[in-house]
Amino acid sequence: MRIPFNKPFLAGRELDYIQQAVTAGKLSGNGGFTQHCQAFLEQRYGLGKALLTTSATAALEMAALLLDLQPGDEVLMPSFTFTSTANAFVLRGARIVFVDSSPAHPNMDVAQLESLITPRTRAIVPVHYAGVACDMDAIMALATRYNLVVIEDAAQAIESFYRGRPLGSIGHLAAFSFHETKNVIAGEGGLLAINDPRFAARAEVLWEKGTNRAAFFRGETAKYQWVDVGSSFLPSELTAAYLLAQLEELPRIQARRQQQWQRYHAALQPLAAAGRVGLPTIPAYAAHNAHIFYLLCANSFERQALIQHLAARDILAVFHYQTLHNSPFYAARHDGRPLPCATHYDECLVRLPLFFTLTEAEQQEVIEAVSSFFAVSR
Ligand SMILES: *Cc1c(COP(=O)(O)O)cnc(C)c1O
């Protein structure tokens, strides 16, 4: 398509830093670029400890390992999310108890959470959809009352805030993503934030293939050995070099995305006021990062027609997520509760192109194409 949905981009010194990594002769993980990225993110967002990972999926898998889940343990999370949110815990034998979305926005309906907690419940995984915060005070209060671990799926939520606090710094653990579709990219990449110190030492061992290699290189142990389970969760220095260059340009990346998001919002507001289309609802406690701009159509047929209308103008708009409780893999394992709000977002939500190098003229074309669709329909 002439106007794609997403386009990976260079923000600054990515190629320069990759060349430096190659010249320095250290390409495997946990080198200087990795440590620089981790320190930057720990400091900027007040994270307890940060470990770069190969993806948010890998960070979520590490979180699930850290919980030491037993088969039959239950984990609460929204059905309207990416498969990795659930897969990480299913891999450990957990049962997923899916929470419906809020009627007001795609995030989990916190009002339903308490009624879903059982003696087997171990964790809550809030997903900050579109970088819009979940109601973290309410979630953390429940976690304290029922002794649960909170793992924020902050894959979309870098540089987003809840009542002034950075997302990813509030839960006991949190996962970020640097996949090429996110705000800050490294191709594939992620981060595990360990805010609860009780998980810190073991996280580093899981990260380094079950060894105490990281402690060894800090001179804390005479040799490094196999001490626990683990895997290869750490990315190469090439990934970290690319990422560092992006992190250095965070303010510029974010300023541009905010401007793009606001431009869509302002231009489509009249359509929303006329009741033709739904726009994102941002709760008062959330300051979002302009990760996604979405529209809500009246139903799946209207959405399909809109996507086709845009495609005919060489513009790619996409939908997601297909609810997980209805998926071919999980439908038979789901407890059968209907989740009408999650289903509504599954059927009606459409995402418009939004990426760093999207020009104002291209965006104007998208706005005109959307407007012309709703001018003639209904
Ligand atoms: C992108 C995304 C993931 C997965 O991130 P990867 O880095 O691609 O593994 C997980 N959860 C959510 C909500 C996401 O948007």
The ligand as an SDF file (V2000), in Angstrom:
LIG
                    3D

 15 15  0  0  0  0  0  0  0  0999 V2000
    3.3610   -6.1890   20.9570 C   0  0  0  0  0  0  0  0  0  0  0  0
    2.7140   -6.7640   22.1600 C   0  0  0  0  0  0  0  0  0  0  0  0
    3.2110   -7.8990   22.8030 C   0  0  0  0  0  0  0  0  0  0  0  0
    4.3570   -8.6910   22.2640 C   0  0  0  0  0  0  0  0  0  0  0  0
    5.5030   -7.9450   22.0730 O   0  0  0  0  0  0  0  0  0  0  0  0
    6.7700   -8.6430   21.3360 P   0  0  0  0  0  0  0  0  0  0  0  0
    7.8980   -7.7300   21.6980 O   0  0  0  0  0  0  0  0  0  0  0  0
    6.4440   -8.6360   19.8910 O   0  0  0  0  0  0  0  0  0  0  0  0
    6.9260   -9.9930   21.8890 O   0  0  0  0  0  0  0  0  0  0  0  0
    2.6090   -8.3350   23.9570 C   0  0  0  0  0  0  0  0  0  0  0  0
    1.5330   -7.7180   24.4700 N   0  0  0  0  0  0  0  0  0  0  0  0
    1.0050   -6.6270   23.8670 C   0  0  0  0  0  0  0  0  0  0  0  0
   -0.1740   -5.9550   24.4880 C   0  0  0  0  0  0  0  0  0  0  0  0
    1.5680   -6.1310   22.6930 C   0  0  0  0  0  0  0  0  0  0  0  0
    1.0320   -5.0680   22.0960 O   0  0  0  0  0  0  0  0  0  0  0  0
  1  2  1  0
  2  3  1  0
  2 14  2  0
  3  4  1  0
  3 10  2  0
  4  5  1  0
  5  6  1  0
  6  7  2  0
  6  8  1  0
  6  9  1  0
 10 11  1  0
 11 12  2  0
 12 13  1  0
 12 14  1  0
 14 15  1  0
M  END
$$$$
